Amino acid sequence: MTFQPDAPTARDKPGLYRELLTQVEGVIAAERDPWANAANAAALLFATLPDLNWAGFYFLRGGGLVVGPFQGKPACVRIALGRGVCGTAAAERRTLVVPDVHAFADHIACDAASNSEVVVPIVSEGRLVGVLDLDSPSRGRFDADDAAGLERVAAVIAGGCDWRLAGIDSF
Ligand code: SME
């Protein structure tokens, strides 16, 4: 099978996320494996959303977050719950939009090019399994429309995978 992402046509952000959501639903529809679906979702996010330098997943394994499928430069492998933007979003189970990562005291710098970040928890059947993390080289790249759109993407991925297939914990 080949998959050619459609070039986005929407001019506004909510419209772009509606198109993206349809494409994510398409790439994961025939598969329940979390690693496969996260890999294709990361590729789609990175190819579709402008002005990113990293897009991917951290999953809960062995009591902490471990890097999963992503696009971008190699990243820090393990993040403790409650640490960094990812660990804070995971522990508090809420989306964090960070307009300037240099002003976030506990930010973990993986790629020196990152200046803003958004992290969205992935919750399946009421339990956290990981986070979706996007970084941008531009300050203030992410806003409430990105948070809302990415939360819908995270919900589709959460519901589209069988998390027992992947050795991923939940809490
Ligand atoms: N900046 C993140 C670490 C992950 S990288 O951005 C890929 C954090 O502070 O948790």
Boltz pocket constraint, residues with backbone or C-beta under 6 A from the ligand:
constraints:
  - pocket:
      binder: B
      contacts: [[A, 54], [A, 75], [A, 76], [A, 79], [A, 83], [A, 84], [A, 85], [A, 86], [A, 87], [A, 106], [A, 107], [A, 108], [A, 109], [A, 110], [A, 111], [A, 114], [A, 117], [A, 133], [A, 135]]
      max_distance: 6.0
